């Protein structure tokens, strides 16, 4: 099986979705067989797994041959845990050591918690030899310390120490021999646990299989591991999605649970409609029919009572109420205490809330367990089998009693060491203890910031600022922290909270200025908020005039020229101020931030000395980032410099720096930096011709970061370029409209200028010369206003092409003159290639075809050196056409054939077809010389990719976009896949690829 980046490699097709449950009353279920009034025994759950044969077979196939990794995805109640339990019973896993751990619903920072829970089971079996590195796990795993080597001396660098812990855990897993690591509910995992799992899965031990389960709807990041996962060669990996059961499966499930030989089809259809096919809700509905003796009387009245109101929360609440009614008063107190705690807890903690201990507590807990209200979630920890069951109990508690229980929970948990601050903040909030809520929330945020848990820190601070009315001093202090940590994250809604604090509280000038400064820094990231953000920053600079340390970030922001149409001369004023303030700074993080922006900014405008300064910076041992904040700045430095390199044409250098920058950003929890880096990666893929799957990656970025203008506009630019090459000009214009092309004052100027050039090219390709000239005029006016010509590498050649087609040669000459003057002395290979291209186009229009051919050759050489293959093939094609006009037919036809082959290899079928049409016109056409292997009845590599996307439920159009193929080519591939697999439908392709049975 092959894992496709940014999408499931082998996805088990979801079972058909069901209609939404009706909110209106429904009639009673038709009777099951036997007839109405019969008493049937009801099982607590189905003794066999129903409706999951394909998914189970897929899991068995994967984990039986290791190393392997399975990401098991499904909504709450879809049966992920049950499916894994069935997997563990399979004979294929005989002799395999199973290690299990689970994540908890509150994201209390507890690094590696579920993995450590799983590894505690290592003590029950012999393990292989371990290196001294494994000794670092002694403090984390005291239960098996006798199996571990002595603890090595701790490292002073936290990042290095964490890497050593990662290595040790992976080694310990490898020493277990044939093993299966199962981590349940990964959506609740802390960021370090996800980092650890990604590390293990990136190069797993040879005999290790890993299965993780998670709810996609509860993920706060782009994927279950936080970052895209690409398995190493030889690792079998797949994402398996669990969907709702269909009607036949619900009928079988009901028959099994009711122990009835047959359930009427009409009953099953009603049950399916009422439960949306969610296995857990089906079981809960049938279990609610159970009588005191463990049996059920299936009659019209019972069905009507249960199905009168069948919104899932109501149904679960009634089912839990029925169970709770069988409990003694003390058992009810235990259940309610567990519901208030919200996470699986030890019996002593539950007893502290319930006011019970000793035998009364044990008896009450046993009764709650026997009734199915509570369960032992992990060893000696008790909770509910589902969050909705817990909520149904919680909602039944009266307000005063809830407050009392939350207050008791606060007292009990406050004595823990270390105190669970996130839980304490939640209990304080629910107990209406505002002061304690503020104190614990702020402490939880401080702890999360220290651990790099950016999202958790933002949640804690924003909730307390929005939900309470703190004093001005408290509000200012917490808002200042929130504004700082939010700069690392992806939460544009934070600005609303910060602006409210500024408006509602009398703050000191320094506090107000700091909050306003960071608010402005956040606003400039949001689409359409550049002007408002800059205005806030300028106002904050005035408020912080007496403190250069605090004003520095704002001055630095205004020095960066990449956003908006403000001319370079305006930014240069702020550049000079940034240099002045830099000399007054002592804060290492601030100095690093200004250094980063100074160097990256100079590289962006084509100052070649920036790259030399960057190399000196890297070699300076005194500039190592130590704190989390400094690592965030280092990541931003690397990624911004890579972005600059990508725009000016140092593509290989940019790719290398970007790889390191993204690694640093991921480790530091710098979510905003990571998003920007991924956007740069997409544009590099576009420029360097790495187009397979690029459309889907760009769409994913645009969706994930839809509130961040820099990322959405750059992703739209990539999508527009791909659509243009496919000849889908309307689609290209739609994407270009999302780049702020028509609103450059609020746009990222590199993107805007490139988009203007692309729009001119799109319209020229469509035969709309006036429209192309309008786009060119708009772009050139914007470039002249901005004064940074190195960013016009795409614009100027397209503008010149439009002008010469319209007979506006003077405008073409002026564009070239302005461009040449603007890039003179600049280190910008892309601009140099753009200038040569514009000159060549004008020479050809003037009839100087030999000279034009030579300039096109120069363009190709410059493009090959960057490398920009599509530009290189374009230059070869245009040069060949000039040679034809100059009479050098032989060379021209050779070059034209080479251009066609180059386009074809790149995937630009439309351009290749245009070249081959020209060849046919001159009687020189020949089939592609690339050659193609014959695969017979086996799927070709491309057909396997198409088969995997069919299995994922992709349409032909989505496949065409994802693999950068024409719709006609996709149709041919789909037909070949169906024929070679012997599949009668696209759905059957999914089953065959899930089982890895394709040839």
GIBEL-V968940 format. One record per backbone hydrogen bond with DSSP energy under -0.5 kcal/mol. CO is the residue of the C=O (numbers start at 1). NH is the residue of the N-H. Records with the same first field share a line. If there is no record, write none. Layout:
BEGIN
CO = NH  NH
END
This chain:
BEGIN
2 = 4
4 = 7
9 = 11
10 = 12
11 = 13
12 = 241
33 = 262
35 = 38
38 = 40  298
40 = 296
41 = 43
52 = 56
53 = 57
54 = 58
55 = 59
56 = 60
57 = 61
58 = 62
59 = 63
60 = 64
61 = 65
62 = 65
64 = 66
67 = 236
68 = 210
69 = 238
70 = 72  212
71 = 73  240
72 = 214
73 = 242
75 = 78
77 = 280
79 = 83
80 = 84
81 = 85
82 = 86
83 = 87
84 = 88
85 = 89
86 = 89
87 = 90
90 = 93
91 = 94
93 = 96
95 = 97
97 = 99  180
99 = 182
101 = 184
105 = 107
106 = 108
108 = 110
110 = 113
112 = 116
113 = 117
114 = 118
115 = 119
116 = 120
118 = 121
119 = 122
120 = 123
121 = 124
122 = 125
131 = 134
132 = 135
133 = 136
134 = 137
135 = 138
137 = 141
141 = 144
142 = 145
144 = 147
145 = 148
156 = 158
157 = 161
158 = 162
159 = 163
160 = 164
161 = 165
162 = 166
163 = 167
164 = 168
165 = 169
166 = 170
167 = 171
168 = 172
169 = 173
170 = 174
171 = 175
172 = 176
173 = 176
174 = 177
175 = 128
178 = 97
179 = 209
180 = 99  182
181 = 183  211
182 = 101  184
183 = 213
184 = 103
185 = 188
186 = 189
190 = 194
191 = 195
192 = 196
193 = 197
194 = 198
195 = 199
196 = 200
197 = 201
198 = 202
199 = 203
200 = 203
201 = 204  232
205 = 208
207 = 179
208 = 67  68
209 = 181
210 = 70
211 = 183
212 = 72
213 = 186
214 = 74  216
215 = 218
216 = 219
223 = 226
226 = 222
228 = 230
229 = 231
232 = 235
234 = 236
235 = 237
236 = 69
238 = 71  240
239 = 241
240 = 73
241 = 243
242 = 75
246 = 250
247 = 251
248 = 252
249 = 253
250 = 254
251 = 255
252 = 256
253 = 257
254 = 258
255 = 259  260
257 = 43
262 = 33
264 = 268
265 = 269
266 = 270
267 = 271
268 = 272
269 = 273
270 = 274
271 = 275
272 = 276  277
275 = 278
277 = 245  279
278 = 282
279 = 283
280 = 284
281 = 285
282 = 286
283 = 287
284 = 288
286 = 289
287 = 290
289 = 297
291 = 294
294 = 42
295 = 291
296 = 40  298
297 = 299
298 = 37
299 = 303
300 = 304
301 = 305
302 = 306
303 = 307
304 = 308
307 = 26
311 = 315
312 = 316
313 = 317
314 = 318
315 = 319
316 = 320
317 = 321
318 = 322
319 = 323
320 = 324
321 = 325
323 = 326
324 = 327
328 = 332
329 = 333
330 = 334
331 = 335
332 = 336
333 = 337
334 = 338
335 = 339
336 = 340
337 = 341
338 = 342
345 = 382
346 = 350
347 = 351
348 = 352
349 = 353
350 = 354
351 = 355  356
357 = 360  361
358 = 362
359 = 363
360 = 364
361 = 365
362 = 366
363 = 367
364 = 368
365 = 369
366 = 370
367 = 371
368 = 373  374
369 = 372
375 = 377  383
378 = 381
381 = 377  378
382 = 345
383 = 375
386 = 390
387 = 391
388 = 392
389 = 393
390 = 394
391 = 395
392 = 396
393 = 396
394 = 397
398 = 402
399 = 403
400 = 404
401 = 405
402 = 406
403 = 407
404 = 408
405 = 409
406 = 410
407 = 411
408 = 412
409 = 413
410 = 414
411 = 415
412 = 415
413 = 416
419 = 421
420 = 424
421 = 425
422 = 426
423 = 427
424 = 428
425 = 429
426 = 430
427 = 431
428 = 433
429 = 432
432 = 434
433 = 437
434 = 438
435 = 439
436 = 440
437 = 441
438 = 442
439 = 443
440 = 444
441 = 445
442 = 446
443 = 447
444 = 448
445 = 449
446 = 450
447 = 451
448 = 452  453
449 = 452
452 = 454
453 = 457
454 = 458
455 = 459
456 = 460
457 = 461
458 = 462
459 = 463
460 = 464
461 = 465
462 = 466
463 = 467
464 = 468
471 = 475
472 = 476
473 = 477
474 = 478
475 = 479
476 = 480
477 = 481
478 = 482
479 = 483
480 = 484
481 = 485
482 = 486
483 = 487
484 = 487
485 = 488  489
486 = 489
488 = 671  672
490 = 492
491 = 494
492 = 495
493 = 496  497
494 = 498
495 = 499
496 = 500
497 = 501
498 = 502
499 = 503
500 = 504
501 = 505
505 = 507
508 = 512
509 = 513
510 = 514
511 = 515
512 = 516
513 = 517
514 = 518
515 = 519
516 = 520
517 = 521
518 = 522
519 = 523
520 = 524
522 = 525  526
523 = 526
525 = 709  710
526 = 529
529 = 533
530 = 534
531 = 535
532 = 536
533 = 537
534 = 538
535 = 539
536 = 540
537 = 541
538 = 542
539 = 543
540 = 544
542 = 545
544 = 547
547 = 550  551
548 = 552
551 = 555
552 = 556
553 = 557
554 = 558
555 = 559
556 = 560
557 = 560
559 = 561
562 = 749  750
567 = 570  571
568 = 572
569 = 573
570 = 574
571 = 575
572 = 576
573 = 577
574 = 578
575 = 579
576 = 580
577 = 581
578 = 582
579 = 583
581 = 584
582 = 585
587 = 591
588 = 592
589 = 593
590 = 594
591 = 595
592 = 596
593 = 597
594 = 598
595 = 599
596 = 600
597 = 601
598 = 602
599 = 603
600 = 604
601 = 605
602 = 607
603 = 606
606 = 608  827
607 = 610
608 = 611  612
609 = 613
610 = 614
611 = 615
612 = 616
613 = 617
614 = 618
615 = 619
616 = 620
617 = 620
619 = 621
620 = 623
621 = 624
627 = 631
628 = 632
629 = 633
630 = 634
631 = 635
632 = 636
633 = 637
634 = 638
635 = 639
636 = 640
637 = 641
638 = 642
639 = 643
640 = 644
641 = 645
642 = 646
643 = 647
644 = 648
645 = 649  650
648 = 830  831
649 = 651
650 = 654
651 = 655
652 = 656
653 = 657
654 = 658
655 = 659
656 = 660
657 = 661
658 = 662
659 = 663
660 = 664
661 = 665
662 = 666
663 = 667
664 = 668
665 = 669  670
666 = 669
669 = 671
670 = 674
671 = 675
672 = 676
673 = 677
674 = 678
675 = 679
676 = 680
677 = 681
678 = 682
679 = 683
680 = 684
681 = 685
682 = 686
683 = 687
684 = 688
685 = 689  690
686 = 689
689 = 691
691 = 694  695
693 = 697
694 = 698
695 = 699
696 = 700
697 = 701
698 = 702
699 = 703
700 = 704
701 = 705
703 = 706
705 = 708
707 = 527  709
708 = 711  712
709 = 713
710 = 714
711 = 715
712 = 716
713 = 717
714 = 718
715 = 719
716 = 720
717 = 721
718 = 722
719 = 723
720 = 724
721 = 725
722 = 726
723 = 727  728
724 = 727
727 = 729
728 = 732
729 = 733
730 = 734
731 = 735
732 = 736
733 = 737
735 = 738
736 = 739  741
737 = 740
740 = 743
743 = 746
744 = 747
747 = 564  749
748 = 752
749 = 753
750 = 754
751 = 755
752 = 756
753 = 757
754 = 758
755 = 759
756 = 760
757 = 761
758 = 762
759 = 763
760 = 764
761 = 765
762 = 766
763 = 768
764 = 767
767 = 769
768 = 772
769 = 773
770 = 774
771 = 775
772 = 776
773 = 777
774 = 778
775 = 779
776 = 780
777 = 781
778 = 782
779 = 783
780 = 784
781 = 785
782 = 786
783 = 787
786 = 568
787 = 789
788 = 791
789 = 792
790 = 793
792 = 796
793 = 797
794 = 798
795 = 799
796 = 800
797 = 801
798 = 802
799 = 803
800 = 804
801 = 805
802 = 806
803 = 808
804 = 807
807 = 809
808 = 812
809 = 813
810 = 814
811 = 815
812 = 816
813 = 817
814 = 818
815 = 819
816 = 820
817 = 821
818 = 822
819 = 823
820 = 824
821 = 824
823 = 826
826 = 828
828 = 832
829 = 833
830 = 834
831 = 835
832 = 836
833 = 837
834 = 838
835 = 839
836 = 840
837 = 841
838 = 842
839 = 843
840 = 844
841 = 845
842 = 846
843 = 848
844 = 847
847 = 849
848 = 852
849 = 853
850 = 854
851 = 855
852 = 856
853 = 857
854 = 858
855 = 859
856 = 860
857 = 861
858 = 862
859 = 863
860 = 864
861 = 865
862 = 866
863 = 866  867  868
866 = 652
868 = 872
869 = 873
870 = 874
871 = 875
872 = 876
873 = 877
874 = 878
875 = 879
876 = 880
877 = 881
878 = 882
879 = 883
880 = 884
881 = 885
882 = 886
883 = 887  888
884 = 887
887 = 889
888 = 892
889 = 893
890 = 894
891 = 895
892 = 896
893 = 897
894 = 898
895 = 899
896 = 900
897 = 901
898 = 902
899 = 903
900 = 904
901 = 905
902 = 906
903 = 907  908
907 = 909
908 = 912
909 = 913
910 = 914
911 = 915
912 = 916
913 = 917
914 = 918
915 = 919
916 = 920
917 = 921
918 = 922
919 = 924
920 = 923
935 = 938
940 = 944
941 = 945
942 = 946
943 = 947
944 = 948
945 = 949
946 = 950
947 = 951
948 = 952
949 = 954
950 = 953
955 = 959
956 = 960
957 = 961
958 = 962
959 = 963
960 = 964  965
961 = 695
962 = 693
966 = 970
967 = 971
968 = 972
969 = 973
970 = 974
971 = 975
972 = 976
973 = 977
974 = 978
975 = 979
976 = 980
977 = 981
978 = 982  983
985 = 989
986 = 990
987 = 991
988 = 992
989 = 993
990 = 994
991 = 995
992 = 997
993 = 996
END
